[in-house]
Amino acid sequence: MSAVELLYQAALKTPATKMLVINAHAHPLLAELNKQTERLDLRQHFKPENDAIKYMGLNVSPELPVSDQAFDLVLMLPAKNKQQTLGWMATAMKILADHGKLLIACANNHGAKSYESSLKKLAGNVSSSSKSKCRIFSARKTDSLNFEWMTQWMEAGQPRKIELPGLISQPGLFSWDRADIGSLLLLEQLPKLTGTGMDLCSGYGLLGKQILAGSPGIQTLHMIEADFLAVECARTNTAKWRDKVQLQWSDATKDELPTQLDWIVCNPPFHTGQTRDVDLGQTIIKRACKSLKKGGTIYLVANRQLPYEHVLESELHEGQKLIEANGFKVIKGIR
């Protein structure tokens, strides 16, 4: 049994009038919760999962609710990033009604015991049980709530300036607090760009901002990203060029992409949740190639062992490896 199923099953046994699910995931039991609860508020910032919930006919938002709302029960699935998860935990406790319950489920190998300890530190009380290699634990909002930790964790999860001048990011985003080596290697290989292009899987805007700053001949830059939180950071990071930038919260594996592009830059993901997924990157690259006009160019960076060259060979007129260094490779392809 997954942590998702365990969480929703527990919620079905916990009557609540107003229920919030942070990091909600699509599951048949979610529809049962919707029938049982007077108000079910779902939040999911990752586009593919957000779309899966909408496909069930349920309403879902990418942003956490404002603090003046009070919920009887908050359900939560941890994120991959601990700071992001603690920020959600603190937010949940803040927006709970007095004596409301926060209920969390997590796989043992994803840090369940650590998160249980954190909840006890925050709330002062916790109850827990184990099942199917997962832990489910809960706490009520009482006078034992540690407001100092709550404030600190909420602030730590918010967007902030990072070591790269002029950029903001936040915990939970890819390479959120520093430039990843692959992106820097890709930037070193790029010529001055012109016309209309796309930063596919654009993250918080590291590549996009540097490209815009160094290539004044760009007319339009489409920035495509599946994480809503990253899109909002990118919006701030590229505000200087708002007349050129088209930001799009999209699932690059399914949603419609711009076409007839002069060029594309891409640092594709290769994980789905906690699981390595090479097919994910290959699917994104294949769709990117179809977005190029004839003669258009794609610049791609990836871990050197990832098998992406054959995708370019099958989709494009020509391709070549520009450089391999520090465990990464940059590949150029022309349609």
Buried (B, 14 or more C-beta within 10 A) or exposed (E): EBBBBBBBBBBBEBEBEBBBBBBBBBBEBBBBBBEBBEEBBBBBBBBBBBBBBBEBEBEBBBEBBEEEBBBBBBBBBBBEBBBBBBBBBBBBBBBBBEEBBBBBBBBEEBBBEEBBEBBBBBBBBBEBEEEBEBBBBBBBBEEEBBEEBBEBBBEBBEBBEBEBEEBBBBBBBBBBEEBBBBBBBBBEBBEEBEBBBBBBBBBBBBBBBBBBEEBEEBEBBBBBBBBBBBBBBBBBBBEEBEEBBEBBBBBBBEBEBBEEBBBBBBBBBBEEEEEEEBEBBBBBBBBBBEBBBEEBBBBBBBEEEBEBBEBBEEBBEEBEEBBEEEEBBBBBBBB
